[in-house]
Amino acid sequence: MYSHSRIQTFEQCPRKYKFRYKDKLRTETEGIEAFVGKCVHESLEKLYRDLKLSKMNSLEEILALYESSWEKNWHEKITVVRDGFSPGHYFSLGQDCLRQYYRRYQPFNQGKTLGLEERIEIKLTDAKETYEVQGFIDRLTWIPETATYEIHDYKTGNSLPSQEELDRDRQLALYQLGLMQRWPDARTVKLVWHYLAMDKEFSSTRTTDDLKALERQVIEAIHAIEAEEKRGAWEPHTSRLCEWCEYKPLCPAFKHESAMETLPVNEYLKDSGVQLVKKMADLEEEKADLQAKLQTIDTEQSKIKEALIAFCEKEGLTAVDGPGYRARIKTEEEFKVPRKTEDPFAWELLRTTLKNAGKLEEVSTVNANMLKFALKKGGWEGITVKSILGLVSSTLRKTVSLVKK
C-alpha cells in the first residue's frame, strides 16, 4: 500500500526509498526535528481527545504532558544537525508551539472533532489497475454551520510555504479524496495547515478538476516507482536534505565519507579511495591551469593575427615568411542571414524563396555556412542567386593560417 510519505520519499531519493521500504532498514538515529514533531502532535491529540469527553486540559497540563512525552521517549541516538543548536533549543520550540496554539484557539470550539490521527484510505484507478493509498489525518473537523469538513495538519518546522505551494500540496488533497470516497456527502472540504512555530494558519480548497489532476499525478508517481522496481538502479539523489537522512552512513553517496571521518590523518591519507580522489583533484587543478594558459595564448595569437593582417594590408601582401613557417592571409566572403528571433519576416521571406526555388533541402535550413557552400558549388539559376543575395548581407573577412615550410 502506498502513502504520501512513501511517494515523497521516492521523489526525494530513490535510494532512501529502497532502504526504508524495500530493505525495511530501521536505524537507531532519529532527527530531533521529527522527535519534536511527535511530542507536539501527541500533546495536541491528547488535548482534543479529552475535549471529546468534555474535559478541558489547562495549558499547564498540556505542557506537562509534552515534557513527560519528551522525557519518556528521549534516547541518545537523537541527532541535532544544525550547528549552534542544542536539544534544549528544540524542547523550548515545542513548548512555544503549544503555548501559541493553545492561546490562539482556546476554548477550542471551532467545529466538532470527528477524528484524531484518523486513518484514511484512497483508491486510485487507471486503465489497468487500482492502487490503494493510505494516510493519517492529524484532526478531522465538521463545521455544521457551513456543512464543511476540515482536514487539519500540524507543522512544527520553521519555514512558511507560499499560498501557491499550499494550493499544490498533495498530502491533504489526497486525504480529501479519501474522505469523499468514504463519505459521499463531503462536498465541501477545507484543507487547513497550522504552522505552530510561527503561529500561522493557512487554508486551501480543491476543485473537481484539481482532484482529477491529482489522481493522475499520483498514479504517474506510482508508475515511476514500479518502473524503478524493474530497473533496480535506485540511484541516490543528493541534496541539502541528506544532512537529515538517517541512512546517510549507508548511502553510496556518503558511505565512504562517513567511514573516513573516524580515521586518524595518517590512515585517512593511505586509503586507496582517498588517494584516487586526490590524484584526480590534482589533475583537475593542473588541467585548469593549462586551460587558463591556453586561453592566454589564444588571446595573444589573436592579437598577432590582427597585426599580421594589418602588416599585409600595408605592404600589399597575402603571405609573410618566417623561420620554418609561412603565414597566409586569405580573404573570404561571409554571409549573414536574418535570424528568426531577430527578424522573423526577413527570415520567413528567405526561407520561402529557397523553398520555392527547390533549394531549401540543399542548405538544410536557413543557415549562412550551408548557403555559402551551396552558392560556391554553383548550378543555381542566376535569378535565384540574385533573389537570395538580395535578402542576405555579406562582408569580407580575412583569416590567417600558419603553414609549415
PEZIBEL-V748236 format. One line per field, one symbol per residue. burial: b if it has 9 or more other C-alpha atoms within 8 Angstrom, else e. A space follows every 50 residues. Layout:
burial=???
This chain:
burial=ebbbebbebbeebbbbbbbbbeeeeeeeebbbbebbbebbbbbbbebbbb beeeeebeeeebbebbeebbeeeeeeebebeeeeeeeeebbebbbbbbbb bbeebeeeeeeebebbbbebbbbbbeeeeebbbbbebbbbbbbeeeebbb bbbbbbeeeeeeeeebbeeeebbbbbbbbbeeeeebeebbbbbbbbbebe eebbebeeeebeebbeeebebbeebeebeeeeeeebeeeeeeeeebbbbe beebbeebbeeeeeeeebeeeeebbeeeeeeeeeeeeeeeeeeeeeeeee eeeebeebbeebeeeeeebbeeeebbbbbeeeebbebbebeebbebbbeb bebbbeeebbeebeebbbebbbebbeeeeeeeebbebbeebbbeeeebbb eeeee
